[in-house]
Amino acid sequence: LLNINVGGKLFHIACKVAAQYPVTRLGKLALHTDPMKKLQLCDDYSVQKNEYFFDRDPSIFHYIFHFYRSGVLWIMDEMCPSNFVEEIEYWGIHLKYSQRCCRILFEEKQDELSEYLKIQKELEAELEPLDSTGQFEGKFLGRFRKMIWNLTENPYSSVPAKIIAVMSSFFVLISIVGMTLSTVEEMKHKTGKMWMEHLEMICAIFFTSEYLMRLMSSSSLKNFLRAAFNAVDLVAILPFYVQILFENLDEADTLYHEELHRVENVSKLGKVLKMIKLMRIFRILKLARHSTGLRAFGFTIRQCYQQVCCLFLFIAMGIFAFSALMHSAEHDVPGTNFTSIPYTWWWAAVSLSTVGYGDTVPDTVLGRIVAFGCISFGIILNGMPISILYNKFSDYYAKLKAHENET
């Protein structure tokens, strides 16, 4: 017999039984005749009791002991997968000796645990800034850059940092309101236009100063440029300077080109300027820097991108299928709007989303049956992923909020 002492509990295994599995640790212990090799396999050996001592978990060794007696490795649901795998690897036993039903459930539990740990790590990284205060030690103007970094990246470090965070959100809202009011007809006169330009200049100066402060306090330029939030900050300030550049180009064209060419060029520049001004709407994404809810929403979309892509795929399939059916049912009706399948795509998309504008409706009984099927499919389709996305969003939001409070 092999007298095995595991964590203070004694087990007796026949050498002949252990030798049936020569690759395992106890199998090698039963087969080796050299005492030195046997000592390398255990943690200690008692000559008086003839016991091999192993400083391992005795509760898990019960399943190892049962394996040597029955040839089957049993896995209980309450076991930690990581701990169990570590133990059986130590004893040299492969997971293939377990029953197929136990192995499938155990591997599923392993995958769930790995996915949970991965998400937990990504959630923590979501709130952790790119730089830490320790990275400024020994660098040029380290203390000053650390102070600037705390002001811009860590709003809970001091009252001024909190004020800057609040001001950043305030200027974002003011900028969006200003852009909205600039499209109102009453604000397009000279005085209103001047006030809107001054407001835009003040917001652009603040956003530029904020971006330069973050750039100056960054310890790694590469990580700074790769960060999503910093890209949003850059998009927030670029339209203002690009607009100034195009306006200067417009003035240069006015001086050096012919009248007809100048009018055409002004028209082209006007369209480009409208697109550039429209880019200012992306400033609202800056609110995500200080909003846990927006971060949780973005994190949910990133984690559930497969479900979201499947949803869009099903929507596209439904649009193509029902638009073809509707065109076949309605194309012979005089004065119909379903003149072709591409024209029917709009109706199918509106019906699948259950919005139902009513701008395009079928006239025949067969067309109404197809419309009912399209709407029913849209209700079922839209109901499937919403619960998954909402549950994950609420879970991620709660974890982000808890981690933020702990920090």
Buried (B, 14 or more C-beta within 10 A) or exposed (E): EBBBBBEEEEBEBEEEBBBEBEEBBBBBBBEBEEEEEBBEBBEEBEEEEEBBBBEBBBEBBBBBBEBBEEEEBEBEEEBEBEEBBEBBEBBBBEBEBBEEEBBEBBEEBBEEEEEEEEBEEEBEEBBEBBBEBEBBEEEEEBEEBBBBBBBBBBBEBEEEBBEBBEEBBEBBEBBBEBBEBBEEEEBEEEEBEEBBEEBBEBBBEBBBEBBEBBBEBBBEEEEBEEBEBBBBBEBBBBBBEBBEEBEEEBEEBEEEBEEEEBEEBBEEBEEBBEEBBEBBEBBBBBBBBBEBEBBBBBBBBEBBEEBBEEBEEBBEEBBBBBBBBBBBBBBEEEEBBBEEBEBBBBBBBBBBEBEEEEEBBBBBEBBBEBBEBBBEBBEEBBEEBEEEBEEBBEBBBEBBBEBEEEE
